[in-house]
Amino acid sequence: MADPHGFLNNRERITQTRRPVPVRIMDWKEVYEAQEQGVLKSQAGRCMDCGVPFCHQGCPLGNLIPEWNDLTWRGKGQEAIERLHATNNFPEFTGRLCPAPCESACVLGINQPAVTIKQVEVSIIDEAFNQDWVHPLPPARLTGKTVAVVGSGPAGLAAAQQLTRTGHTVAVYERDDRIGGLLRYGIPDFKLEKESVDRRVEQMSAEGTRFRTGIEVGKDIGWDELRRRYDAVVVCTGATVPRDLPIPGRGLNGVHFAMDYLVQGNKAVAGDELVGQIDARGKHVVILGGGDTGADCIGTAHRQQAASVTTLAIGQQPPSDRSVDQPWPTFPNLFEVASAHEEGGERSYLASTVEFLGENGVLTGLKIAETAFVGGRRVPKEGTERVIPADLVFLALGFTGPESAELTHQLPVTLDSRSNVKRDGYYMSSREGVFVAGDAGRGQSLIVWAIAEGRACAAAVDKFLMGETFLPAPVSPSDSAIRV
């Protein structure tokens, strides 16, 4: 195990340093700085190597956390990355973007601050890339079977890499001009610089995975034709249909879905020339929704030098500590201060947007009201209405499911009660040979779940094609959203 006395002698949880706010909002580089090796080893040494490591259960991937904590503490980085890659294809993504349910399940967290698991994870993979320990792993032989993976987000990339390495010929179809899905265009560079995506695409290409960009399945090529061409198809299109807010004034110029704004921002940072880009410079920005997508809009607006940034959430402000109905080791709903929140702006809770206001078709403000909990839902409280200025409003209210019209018409496949693509216990849809992984099948979820489902779906596809499989299957579609 790591230092047997580490958690006794070192009770302080030390996380990565964030670059100063005045400096970081002037560029799009990642917010966090690398941690000094001595501090990192000390933090890894706090791991207790529990008899029952609940961190395993908190992580959908089943990461071998005590093992690579121990190896990090001992300075064995090459062995640490081998243990990390045994369960996680892309720790550089989860180490930067995952909310770390493993840390909520950490046994040390019962009476001390939890081990900085996520921080140790990203340090392991960053050192591995810096030391050139990450190499392509092409298959020893080809099976002669072909698989099409539709969508190049974390679920699609994980499924494609697993299937390629086991010997199948895999083609990944992506409708955008670059590979990565929401990793590429939905996550700002200050959280994930795109070099992390590019080097994984290079690795996968060297292993034999083929990438087809600029092809929208269902339009440029039919879903039914794709199924005829390949021995199996894996649907990893994500849950990309945004939740709308159909209230008076919705059609005003200045009201946008958050993802439209973030995609344009990412393309601009990548050097693309955009006509009519949504730009927050000098404008009063209001974001509806208090989740990660909303925080990404906050950070983007600050870097575009918005005049003001306000976030409105309809619910109550979450507590700073676990509530009694969310005991350890469950993943609690807590008030969090993301790096974007540190950079400025106002956060308001119990605020409902009643109407978008404008002049000559252009947004000028919002009429909002306090909310009351009536009949099981939050409604505007009469007499509390007020108007706030707004030049831009971004709807960051979550997603309702995948874009499924062409899929259900051309194959067809069955949807479940939540508008996701229905699948059985082995990730197969109602159409034989068509599998579903990630948000397209489970609904909007975490990046760690997408990778876990991509890996597990790959095992199911391999078994379908070959009659047996030796690929790991960390989760099944029936697993709950948060395991305890």
Wavefront OBJ file of the C-alpha trace (Angstrom):
o trace
v 0.000 0.000 0.000
v 0.962 3.672 -0.035
v 2.460 5.239 3.110
v 0.864 3.265 6.024
v 0.866 6.404 8.144
v 0.120 8.843 5.308
v -3.505 9.531 6.175
v -2.551 9.892 9.852
v 0.418 12.193 9.417
v -0.897 14.185 6.466
v -4.522 15.211 6.983
v -4.423 18.194 4.650
v -5.917 17.814 1.183
v -3.855 19.871 -1.290
v -5.261 20.279 -4.777
v -3.704 21.656 -7.946
v -3.025 25.380 -8.078
v -5.150 27.420 -10.463
v -3.457 30.151 -12.456
v -4.305 33.682 -11.221
v -7.669 34.908 -12.509
v -6.351 38.126 -14.140
v -3.821 36.044 -16.075
v -5.933 33.090 -17.159
v -8.921 35.039 -18.491
v -6.559 36.632 -21.022
v -5.990 33.306 -22.802
v -7.602 29.914 -23.442
v -4.946 27.729 -21.827
v -5.894 25.227 -19.126
v -6.582 26.732 -15.729
v -4.636 24.244 -13.595
v -0.894 24.123 -13.111
v 1.057 20.901 -12.695
v 1.590 19.898 -9.086
v 5.055 19.642 -7.598
v 6.114 15.986 -7.410
v 6.784 15.986 -3.682
v 3.301 17.311 -2.933
v 1.755 14.868 -5.391
v 3.455 11.868 -3.785
v 2.431 13.079 -0.363
v -1.190 13.332 -1.483
v -1.104 9.880 -3.090
v 0.353 8.572 0.177
v -2.867 9.533 2.000
v -4.605 6.572 0.298
v -5.509 4.010 2.983
v -5.528 0.917 0.718
v -8.841 0.008 2.357
v -9.870 -3.581 2.844
v -13.038 -2.669 0.938
v -12.061 0.174 -1.430
v -15.345 1.959 -2.032
v -13.608 4.208 -4.576
v -13.741 1.212 -6.951
v -17.499 1.108 -6.596
v -17.863 4.870 -6.930
v -16.037 4.776 -10.269
v -18.062 3.341 -13.198
v -14.793 2.223 -14.781
v -13.732 0.309 -11.660
v -10.361 2.081 -11.682
v -7.685 0.366 -9.571
v -7.216 3.490 -7.507
v -5.308 2.197 -4.456
v -2.840 0.434 -6.754
v -1.861 3.475 -8.799
v -1.894 5.704 -5.716
v 0.679 3.364 -4.194
v 2.776 3.308 -7.373
v 2.690 7.111 -7.581
v 3.823 7.404 -3.968
v 6.703 5.017 -4.749
v 7.676 7.021 -7.852
v 6.873 4.168 -10.264
v 5.113 6.216 -12.928
v 5.431 3.681 -15.746
v 3.796 0.943 -13.675
v 1.145 3.421 -12.525
v 0.056 4.246 -16.083
v -0.138 0.542 -16.918
v -2.564 0.001 -14.036
v -4.533 3.105 -14.987
v -4.802 2.121 -18.651
v -5.976 -1.333 -17.625
v -9.403 0.137 -16.854
v -9.486 3.555 -18.540
v -8.654 4.309 -22.168
v -8.526 8.072 -21.666
v -7.495 9.129 -18.135
v -6.431 12.540 -19.463
v -10.140 13.216 -20.156
v -11.579 11.899 -16.907
v -8.727 13.393 -14.878
v -9.691 16.829 -16.164
v -13.458 16.630 -16.648
v -14.951 13.980 -14.360
v -16.689 15.211 -11.157
v -14.933 12.338 -9.352
v -17.625 10.160 -7.748
v -14.659 8.032 -6.617
v -13.650 10.799 -4.221
v -17.166 10.993 -2.781
v -16.887 7.257 -2.079
v -13.354 7.455 -0.593
v -13.319 5.810 2.856
v -10.987 8.515 4.162
v -13.771 10.973 3.347
v -15.826 9.703 6.288
v -13.905 11.871 8.739
v -11.187 13.623 6.682
v -10.979 15.341 3.291
v -10.923 12.634 0.626
v -7.785 11.596 -1.269
v -7.129 13.747 -4.369
v -7.787 10.774 -6.668
v -8.621 12.755 -9.785
v -5.496 14.876 -9.391
v -3.237 11.824 -9.058
v -4.924 10.285 -12.096
v -4.252 13.214 -14.420
v -0.663 13.533 -13.173
v -0.011 9.888 -14.057
v -1.168 10.222 -17.655
v 0.480 13.612 -18.169
v 3.817 12.190 -17.028
v 3.282 9.163 -19.270
v 2.830 11.357 -22.338
v 5.774 13.556 -21.357
v 7.993 10.499 -20.894
v 6.770 8.862 -24.136
v 5.319 5.854 -22.320
v 2.081 5.874 -24.336
v 2.378 3.918 -27.580
v -0.018 2.506 -30.176
v -1.193 -1.048 -29.454
v -2.207 -2.504 -32.828
v -3.771 -5.984 -32.894
v -1.621 -9.020 -33.507
v -4.119 -10.290 -36.098
v -7.280 -9.167 -37.865
v -10.593 -10.984 -37.454
v -12.049 -10.014 -40.822
v -15.052 -8.415 -39.107
v -16.022 -4.780 -39.679
v -17.635 -2.322 -37.258
v -18.965 1.199 -37.795
v -18.955 3.518 -34.782
v -21.169 6.574 -35.221
v -20.021 9.485 -33.079
v -16.515 10.309 -31.875
v -17.172 11.452 -28.327
v -15.721 9.546 -25.351
v -18.110 6.583 -25.737
v -17.414 6.208 -29.454
v -13.659 6.560 -29.073
v -13.534 4.034 -26.217
v -15.614 1.491 -28.140
v -13.554 2.008 -31.298
v -10.213 1.623 -29.543
v -11.243 -1.566 -27.756
v -12.665 -3.134 -30.921
v -9.643 -2.143 -33.026
v -7.221 -3.596 -30.508
v -9.041 -6.909 -30.511
v -8.620 -7.207 -34.286
v -11.784 -5.827 -35.900
v -11.651 -3.252 -38.668
v -13.314 -0.158 -37.224
v -14.443 3.040 -38.923
v -15.579 6.019 -36.828
v -18.098 8.342 -38.501
v -18.234 11.947 -37.291
v -20.443 14.668 -38.780
v -18.147 17.493 -37.658
v -14.910 18.413 -39.403
v -12.742 17.160 -36.536
v -12.796 14.100 -34.285
v -13.773 14.382 -30.630
v -17.501 15.147 -30.388
v -18.246 17.278 -27.348
v -14.654 16.790 -26.180
v -13.672 18.795 -29.235
v -16.434 21.368 -29.546
v -18.406 21.263 -26.292
v -15.602 21.607 -23.729
v -13.651 24.906 -23.761
v -9.879 24.788 -24.017
v -9.448 26.267 -20.541
v -10.751 22.915 -19.252
v -9.347 20.624 -21.943
v -6.765 21.776 -24.454
v -7.353 19.939 -27.707
v -3.825 18.564 -27.839
v -5.150 15.900 -25.456
v -7.714 14.820 -28.053
v -5.317 15.076 -31.002
v -2.687 12.778 -29.523
v -5.275 10.085 -28.761
v -6.604 10.295 -32.312
v -3.032 9.888 -33.562
v -2.561 6.843 -31.337
v -5.819 5.272 -32.510
v -5.005 5.942 -36.168
v -1.644 4.201 -35.696
v -3.488 1.232 -34.160
v -5.690 0.931 -37.243
v -8.888 2.808 -36.408
v -10.204 4.664 -39.454
v -11.829 8.075 -39.071
v -14.468 9.479 -41.421
v -15.149 13.153 -40.676
v -17.756 15.393 -42.284
v -20.202 12.514 -42.770
v -23.591 12.713 -41.069
v -25.117 9.258 -40.846
v -28.801 9.436 -41.703
v -28.229 12.153 -44.333
v -24.924 11.655 -46.163
v -25.281 7.891 -45.772
v -28.370 6.080 -44.562
v -28.445 4.139 -41.305
v -29.825 1.114 -43.186
v -27.029 1.294 -45.753
v -24.436 1.540 -42.990
v -25.854 -1.584 -41.361
v -25.624 -3.476 -44.661
v -21.998 -2.439 -45.149
v -20.738 -3.452 -41.704
v -21.017 -6.548 -39.543
v -22.051 -4.364 -36.590
v -22.905 -0.723 -35.935
v -22.360 1.109 -32.631
v -24.479 4.235 -32.039
v -22.581 6.769 -29.904
v -24.259 9.970 -31.049
v -24.778 11.378 -27.564
v -27.816 13.171 -26.138
v -27.574 16.392 -28.102
v -31.169 17.669 -28.236
v -31.165 20.723 -25.915
v -33.988 21.439 -23.482
v -35.780 24.601 -24.583
v -37.606 27.292 -22.607
v -40.786 28.137 -24.579
v -41.830 31.365 -22.870
v -42.801 34.761 -24.361
v -39.931 36.378 -26.256
v -38.098 33.121 -27.004
v -37.631 34.133 -30.640
v -35.763 37.348 -29.865
v -32.315 37.800 -31.349
v -29.876 37.173 -28.491
v -31.420 34.030 -26.973
v -29.290 30.971 -27.790
v -28.761 27.399 -26.730
v -25.565 27.166 -24.694
v -24.019 24.523 -26.914
v -24.355 26.709 -30.019
v -22.307 29.343 -28.206
v -19.670 26.899 -26.931
v -19.217 25.184 -30.293
v -18.571 28.517 -31.988
v -16.174 29.515 -29.226
v -14.170 26.325 -29.613
v -14.005 26.664 -33.385
v -12.751 30.235 -33.060
v -10.023 29.152 -30.633
v -9.043 26.411 -33.116
v -8.450 29.134 -35.715
v -11.592 28.730 -37.810
v -13.089 31.822 -39.425
v -16.730 32.225 -38.381
v -19.324 34.514 -39.886
v -21.742 35.981 -37.349
v -20.099 34.395 -34.297
v -21.953 34.844 -31.004
v -19.612 37.191 -29.129
v -20.113 38.344 -25.524
v -17.675 41.258 -25.705
v -19.123 44.273 -23.886
v -22.506 42.598 -23.384
v -24.628 41.689 -20.379
v -24.766 37.884 -20.382
v -27.326 35.778 -18.528
v -26.997 32.005 -18.276
v -30.008 29.883 -17.381
v -28.862 26.702 -15.664
v -26.261 26.100 -12.983
v -24.485 22.969 -14.240
v -21.183 22.325 -15.999
v -22.432 23.627 -19.349
v -23.450 26.880 -17.678
v -20.026 27.160 -16.025
v -18.376 26.655 -19.422
v -20.429 29.570 -20.754
v -19.306 31.705 -17.804
v -15.626 31.080 -18.487
v -16.062 31.655 -22.212
v -17.939 34.939 -21.663
v -15.233 36.192 -19.302
v -12.543 35.461 -21.878
v -14.575 37.335 -24.481
v -14.672 40.284 -22.035
v -18.389 40.409 -21.300
v -19.670 43.476 -19.431
v -21.401 41.261 -16.840
v -22.233 37.595 -16.359
v -25.209 36.367 -14.327
v -26.272 32.761 -13.726
v -29.872 31.983 -12.801
v -30.917 28.615 -11.343
v -34.516 27.712 -10.588
v -33.693 25.464 -7.626
v -32.213 26.043 -4.191
v -28.516 26.576 -3.661
v -27.044 23.154 -2.820
v -25.509 22.682 0.644
v -21.764 22.917 1.209
v -21.724 19.628 3.160
v -23.480 16.287 2.730
v -27.127 16.284 3.694
v -28.518 13.430 5.787
v -30.327 11.955 2.782
v -27.045 11.719 0.803
v -24.729 9.828 3.170
v -21.295 8.452 2.361
v -20.500 6.777 -0.051
v -23.184 8.213 -2.361
v -22.369 11.020 -4.772
v -23.819 14.121 -3.078
v -25.288 17.235 -4.637
v -23.046 19.978 -3.218
v -22.451 23.655 -3.869
v -19.328 23.831 -5.967
v -17.133 26.696 -7.056
v -15.714 25.812 -10.462
v -12.769 27.728 -11.861
v -15.169 29.798 -13.993
v -17.110 30.925 -10.910
v -13.892 32.299 -9.404
v -13.474 34.546 -12.406
v -16.437 36.753 -11.587
v -20.153 37.015 -12.203
v -23.242 36.635 -10.050
v -25.058 33.403 -9.160
v -28.753 33.563 -8.221
v -30.932 30.709 -7.029
v -34.708 30.261 -6.765
v -35.004 32.442 -9.864
v -37.500 31.655 -12.625
v -37.426 33.372 -16.011
v -40.940 34.546 -16.851
v -40.352 36.398 -20.122
v -37.625 37.487 -22.539
v -37.934 41.219 -23.202
v -36.781 43.068 -26.283
v -37.111 45.929 -28.724
v -37.306 45.635 -32.512
v -36.748 41.879 -32.252
v -33.557 42.206 -30.198
v -33.181 41.005 -26.609
v -32.805 43.742 -23.991
v -33.672 42.073 -20.692
v -35.351 39.310 -18.702
v -38.366 39.390 -16.465
v -37.614 37.026 -13.592
v -39.376 36.063 -10.368
v -38.634 34.211 -7.173
v -39.928 30.653 -7.091
v -42.131 28.704 -4.717
v -42.501 24.931 -4.452
v -46.150 24.166 -5.290
v -47.658 20.825 -6.225
v -44.315 19.121 -6.589
v -42.783 21.734 -8.886
v -41.258 25.200 -8.686
v -43.439 28.031 -9.997
v -42.977 31.832 -10.104
v -44.104 33.588 -6.940
v -46.643 36.312 -7.612
v -45.525 39.850 -6.829
v -41.787 39.094 -6.960
v -41.200 39.931 -10.638
v -38.298 42.169 -11.603
v -36.388 42.986 -14.777
v -32.651 42.522 -15.293
v -30.668 43.716 -18.339
v -29.526 41.112 -20.855
v -27.965 41.310 -24.309
v -27.271 37.579 -24.532
v -29.032 34.656 -22.861
v -27.665 31.127 -23.007
v -29.982 28.209 -22.269
v -27.934 25.616 -20.352
v -30.905 23.550 -19.180
v -29.643 20.101 -20.073
v -30.538 17.744 -22.904
v -33.624 15.665 -23.635
v -32.089 12.822 -25.649
v -30.402 11.875 -28.935
v -31.279 13.167 -32.395
v -33.153 10.020 -33.392
v -35.547 10.887 -36.247
v -33.443 9.401 -39.078
v -32.282 6.494 -36.922
v -35.797 5.387 -35.964
v -37.094 5.890 -39.510
v -34.284 4.245 -41.482
v -33.446 1.168 -39.411
v -35.827 1.376 -37.405
v -35.023 1.061 -33.694
v -37.161 1.454 -30.578
v -36.874 4.348 -28.126
v -37.486 4.072 -24.393
v -39.810 6.203 -22.258
v -37.125 8.912 -21.927
v -36.543 9.240 -25.707
v -33.219 7.372 -25.532
v -32.435 4.474 -27.849
v -33.651 1.341 -26.093
v -31.146 -1.483 -25.640
v -31.032 -4.857 -23.955
v -28.636 -6.033 -21.253
v -25.887 -6.370 -23.855
v -26.164 -2.899 -25.392
v -28.015 -4.138 -28.466
v -30.931 -2.111 -29.803
v -34.146 -3.620 -31.145
v -32.327 -4.049 -34.479
v -29.915 -6.998 -34.448
v -26.300 -5.945 -34.832
v -26.972 -2.326 -33.912
v -25.557 -1.437 -30.492
v -25.900 1.724 -28.407
v -23.435 3.191 -25.888
v -23.106 6.394 -23.922
v -25.618 9.208 -23.660
v -27.597 8.032 -26.707
v -28.734 5.065 -24.621
v -28.588 6.253 -21.006
v -29.376 9.950 -21.412
v -27.210 12.906 -20.437
v -24.530 11.651 -18.067
v -20.864 11.864 -17.066
v -17.814 11.400 -19.262
v -16.674 8.512 -17.051
v -19.956 6.718 -17.765
v -19.493 7.276 -21.505
v -16.049 5.658 -21.469
v -17.259 2.807 -19.256
v -20.204 2.122 -21.550
v -18.011 2.345 -24.639
v -15.693 -0.302 -23.200
v -18.544 -2.544 -22.098
v -20.374 -2.165 -25.402
v -17.184 -3.140 -27.254
v -17.136 -6.408 -25.294
v -20.765 -7.052 -26.259
v -20.032 -6.353 -29.945
v -16.976 -8.608 -29.864
v -19.031 -11.444 -28.394
v -21.774 -10.898 -30.993
v -19.222 -11.127 -33.811
v -16.948 -13.880 -32.478
v -19.111 -15.892 -30.065
v -16.876 -15.038 -27.117
v -14.860 -12.109 -25.839
v -11.927 -11.399 -23.576
v -12.578 -7.676 -23.417
v -13.541 -6.250 -20.004
v -17.122 -5.091 -19.465
v -17.099 -2.688 -16.500
v -20.825 -1.823 -16.513
v -24.164 -3.007 -17.898
v -26.943 -0.757 -19.254
v -29.039 -1.544 -16.184
v -26.526 -0.027 -13.753
v -27.844 2.983 -11.857
v -26.528 6.461 -12.594
v -24.541 6.536 -9.342
v -23.286 3.261 -7.944
v -22.842 2.824 -4.205
l 1 2 3 4 5 6 7 8 9 10 11 12 13 14 15 16 17 18 19 20 21 22 23 24 25 26 27 28 29 30 31 32 33 34 35 36 37 38 39 40 41 42 43 44 45 46 47 48 49 50 51 52 53 54 55 56 57 58 59 60 61 62 63 64 65 66 67 68 69 70 71 72 73 74 75 76 77 78 79 80 81 82 83 84 85 86 87 88 89 90 91 92 93 94 95 96 97 98 99 100 101 102 103 104 105 106 107 108 109 110 111 112 113 114 115 116 117 118 119 120 121 122 123 124 125 126 127 128 129 130 131 132 133 134 135 136 137 138 139 140 141 142 143 144 145 146 147 148 149 150 151 152 153 154 155 156 157 158 159 160 161 162 163 164 165 166 167 168 169 170 171 172 173 174 175 176 177 178 179 180 181 182 183 184 185 186 187 188 189 190 191 192 193 194 195 196 197 198 199 200 201 202 203 204 205 206 207 208 209 210 211 212 213 214 215 216 217 218 219 220 221 222 223 224 225 226 227 228 229 230 231 232 233 234 235 236 237 238 239 240 241 242 243 244 245 246 247 248 249 250 251 252 253 254 255 256 257 258 259 260 261 262 263 264 265 266 267 268 269 270 271 272 273 274 275 276 277 278 279 280 281 282 283 284 285 286 287 288 289 290 291 292 293 294 295 296 297 298 299 300 301 302 303 304 305 306 307 308 309 310 311 312 313 314 315 316 317 318 319 320 321 322 323 324 325 326 327 328 329 330 331 332 333 334 335 336 337 338 339 340 341 342 343 344 345 346 347 348 349 350 351 352 353 354 355 356 357 358 359 360 361 362 363 364 365 366 367 368 369 370 371 372 373 374 375 376 377 378 379 380 381 382 383 384 385 386 387 388 389 390 391 392 393 394 395 396 397 398 399 400 401 402 403 404 405 406 407 408 409 410 411 412 413 414 415 416 417 418 419 420 421 422 423 424 425 426 427 428 429 430 431 432 433 434 435 436 437 438 439 440 441 442 443 444 445 446 447 448 449 450 451 452 453 454 455 456 457 458 459 460 461 462 463 464 465 466 467 468 469 470 471 472 473 474 475 476 477 478 479 480 481 482 483 484
